[in-house]
């Protein structure tokens, strides 16, 4: 493995850690996915997309959105 490949692997690992911790609201999901709010809400209601409702708002982890979009 070259030093460039090692650095890319390190960056990828760091990004995955950030994705696992970052929470965003439904409006931010709409902005980053270009999907409608109703599409996001349908996915939540069907159980296709994980969500936290602990604060009274729908909050999503970026990693869960990525998994949902990529199947």
C-alpha atoms as one frame of an Amber mdcrd trajectory, in Angstrom:
protein
   0.000   0.000   0.000   1.405   3.359  -0.989   1.438   6.340   1.340  -1.277
   7.978  -0.789  -3.518   4.921  -0.440  -2.865   4.875   3.304  -3.834   8.543
   3.583  -7.014   7.952   1.556  -7.926   5.054   3.845  -7.341   7.266   6.893
  -9.521  10.020   5.421 -12.253   7.517   4.567 -12.220   6.145   8.120 -12.412
   9.659   9.564 -15.357  10.554   7.325 -17.203   7.383   8.320 -16.745   8.244
  12.001 -18.126  11.736  11.375 -21.096  10.333   9.447 -21.940   8.006  12.312
 -22.096  10.845  14.850 -23.678  13.694  12.900 -27.423  14.338  13.390 -29.458
  16.508  11.023 -33.110  17.560  10.869 -35.591  16.796   8.103 -35.029  20.106
   6.286 -31.306  19.349   6.083 -32.101  15.850   4.785 -34.236  17.415   2.054
 -31.389  19.782   1.122 -28.665  17.147   1.005 -30.731  14.511  -0.840 -32.847
  16.699  -3.146 -35.855  14.578  -2.156 -39.134  16.012  -0.946 -40.038  16.160
   2.719 -43.014  13.862   2.049 -40.698  11.237   0.520 -38.514  11.338   3.633
 -41.533  11.103   5.933 -42.913   8.136   3.954 -39.590   6.318   4.323 -39.680
   6.953   8.088 -43.307   5.745   8.368 -42.490   2.579   6.404 -39.513   1.885
   8.672 -37.078   2.191   5.771 -35.176   5.118   7.286 -34.057   5.260  10.913
 -34.997   8.367  12.855 -34.846   9.680  16.411 -37.884  11.430  17.838 -36.441
  11.878  21.336 -36.387  15.681  21.127 -39.819  15.998  19.529 -38.174  16.567
  16.147 -37.228  14.085  13.491 -33.445  13.747  13.658 -31.425  11.596  11.288
 -27.884  10.263  11.328 -26.017  10.898   8.090 -24.835   7.289   7.988 -28.466
   6.067   8.063 -29.422   8.393   5.200 -26.469   7.148   3.193 -27.435   3.506
   3.819 -31.056   4.186   2.872 -30.112   5.950  -0.364 -27.646   3.237  -1.374
 -29.984   0.395  -0.465
